[in-house]
Amino acid sequence: MTRICYLLSSFALLVAGTTHETPQQVVTRYNNYKAICNGMGFENMRCKDGMQQDTIAFQSSLTKTLENMKKQETVIFDKVSLNEGSAYDYTSGIFTAPMDGIYSFTWSIVTKAGKYFVSEIVRNGQKVAYNYSDGRGHDGWPMSTSHANIKMKKGDKVWIRAQATWGQYAHGGDWCSFSGVKL
C-alpha cells in the first residue's frame, strides 16, 4: 500500500511535467497526494538500496571446546558466517545494537555424556534467559537451544555467558551456535 502512495506521487509529478504547471502547482499537487497517503495511515519511508531496510543479522559458532568455565565467563562464538550490519564482535562474543528495536536471539549448546553446561543470555550484564544442556545420565551428545526476544536501545550489549560455575563442557567444532536478527 505504501508503494501506491509513491506511485500516486510519482504520477502527479509526471503529469505535472506534461501539463506545464508552475513549480508551485507541482508542489501543491505533491503535498495533496502526500496528505491523502498520510490520512490513510501510510508511513513516509525513505528509499535506500532499492527500498530495503537496514538489515541487522548475525550467525556465529564455537570452534573450540570449552571446559570448566569461570563464573559468568563470556562464551565467545568465534566463527562468524553472517554479520550483516557488523554488530557482532567475534573477538569478544558481544553483540552491540546499532539502533533501537526488538532483536531476536537464539543459542544452542552441545555437551557430552556425563557433563553439563548452563548458560544465560544477558543484556548489559542483566540475565534475560537460561539454557540448560545436561549430559549426566545420558549417552551421546545432548543439545539444548534457547531463544529470547529483547528490546534494545542503540549501544545496548548482549552476550552469552556461563551461569554460575556450571560451564563444564561445551563442544567445539561449530556444534554450538549463537545468532540474532533485528525484527
C-alpha positions in Angstrom: 0.0 0.0 0.0 2.9 2.3 0.7 4.0 1.8 -2.9 0.6 3.0 -4.1 1.2 6.4 -2.4 4.6 6.6 -4.0 3.1 5.7 -7.4 0.4 8.4 -7.0 3.0 10.9 -6.0 5.2 9.9 -9.0 2.3 10.0 -11.3 1.3 13.5 -10.1 4.8 14.8 -10.8 4.9 13.1 -14.2 1.5 14.6 -15.2 2.7 18.0 -13.9 5.6 17.8 -16.3 3.3 17.3 -19.3 0.7 19.9 -18.4 3.0 22.9 -18.0 2.2 23.6 -14.3 4.2 26.1 -12.4 6.7 24.8 -9.7 4.3 25.9 -7.0 1.4 24.0 -8.6 3.6 20.8 -8.7 4.5 21.2 -5.0 0.8 21.8 -4.1 -0.2 18.7 -6.1 2.5 16.6 -4.4 1.5 17.9 -0.9 -2.1 17.0 -1.7 -1.2 13.4 -2.6 1.1 13.2 0.4 -1.8 14.4 2.7 -4.1 11.7 1.2 -1.5 9.0 1.9 -0.8 10.2 5.4 -4.6 10.4 6.1 -4.8 6.7 5.1 -2.2 5.8 7.7 0.8 5.2 5.4 4.3 5.9 6.7 6.8 8.0 4.9 9.7 5.6 4.1 12.9 6.8 2.5 14.2 4.8 -0.4 17.5 3.1 0.4 19.2 0.4 -1.6 16.2 -0.4 -3.7 13.6 0.1 -0.8 15.4 -2.4 1.5 15.6 -1.6 5.2 18.9 -1.8 7.0 19.4 -5.5 7.9 21.0 -6.4 11.2 21.6 -10.2 11.5 24.5 -12.5 12.6 25.2 -16.2 12.8 28.2 -17.5 14.8 29.5 -20.8 16.1 32.0 -22.1 18.6 35.1 -23.7 17.0 36.9 -24.6 20.3 35.6 -26.9 23.0 35.1 -25.0 26.3 35.7 -26.7 29.7 35.3 -25.6 33.3 34.5 -22.0 32.6 34.7 -19.4 35.4 31.6 -17.9 36.9 29.8 -15.6 34.4 32.6 -16.1 31.8 31.6 -15.0 28.3 31.1 -17.7 25.8 32.9 -16.4 22.6 31.4 -17.8 19.5 34.4 -17.2 17.4 33.4 -18.2 13.9 31.1 -15.8 12.0 29.3 -17.0 8.9 27.0 -13.9 8.7 27.4 -10.4 10.2 25.1 -8.0 8.3 25.4 -4.6 10.0 28.7 -5.6 11.7 27.1 -5.6 15.1 28.6 -8.9 16.4 32.2 -8.9 17.6 33.7 -12.4 17.3 36.7 -11.5 19.4 34.6 -10.5 22.5 31.4 -12.5 21.8 29.3 -9.4 22.3 26.5 -8.1 20.1 26.0 -4.3 20.2 22.7 -2.9 19.0 23.4 -0.4 16.2 19.9 1.1 16.6 16.8 0.9 18.8 14.5 -2.0 18.3 13.5 -5.6 19.2 16.1 -8.2 18.5 15.6 -12.0 18.4 18.4 -14.2 19.6 18.9 -18.0 19.6 21.7 -20.0 21.0 22.4 -23.8 21.1 24.8 -25.7 23.3 26.0 -29.3 22.8 27.6 -31.1 25.7 28.7 -34.7 26.1 27.7 -37.7 28.1 28.4 -37.1 31.8 28.9 -33.4 31.5 26.6 -30.3 31.6 26.7 -26.6 30.5 24.3 -24.0 31.8 24.4 -20.6 30.1 22.4 -17.4 30.1 21.9 -14.6 27.7 22.4 -11.1 29.2 21.6 -7.6 28.2 24.1 -5.0 29.6 25.1 -7.6 32.3 21.5 -8.5 33.4 20.2 -12.0 32.9 17.4 -12.4 30.4 17.1 -16.2 29.8 18.8 -19.5 30.5 19.9 -22.5 28.5 20.5 -25.9 30.3 22.3 -28.7 28.4 22.7 -31.8 30.6 24.5 -34.9 29.6 24.6 -36.5 33.0 22.9 -39.9 32.9 22.8 -39.9 29.1 24.8 -41.3 26.2 25.7 -39.3 23.2 25.8 -35.6 22.7 22.8 -33.8 24.3 21.9 -30.4 22.8 19.7 -27.6 24.2 18.5 -24.5 22.4 17.1 -21.3 23.9 15.6 -18.2 22.4 15.0 -14.6 23.6 13.4 -11.5 22.1 15.0 -8.5 23.7 14.0 -4.8 23.4 17.3 -2.8 23.0 18.4 0.7 22.7 21.3 1.8 20.5 24.5 0.8 22.2 23.0 -1.9 24.4 25.1 -5.1 24.5 24.0 -8.8 24.6 26.2 -11.8 25.1 26.1 -15.4 26.3 27.9 -16.4 29.5 28.3 -19.4 31.7 25.8 -19.3 34.5 27.5 -19.5 37.9 30.2 -22.2 37.6 28.1 -24.6 35.5 30.1 -24.2 32.3 31.5 -27.7 32.5 31.7 -28.7 28.8 30.5 -27.1 25.5 31.5 -29.0 22.4 33.5 -27.1 19.7 33.7 -27.9 16.0 30.9 -25.5 15.1 28.3 -27.6 17.0 27.3 -24.7 19.4 25.9 -21.5 17.9 24.6 -18.0 18.6 22.6 -15.9 16.2 20.5 -12.8 16.2 18.4 -10.6 14.0 16.6 -7.3 14.3 12.9 -7.7 13.9 
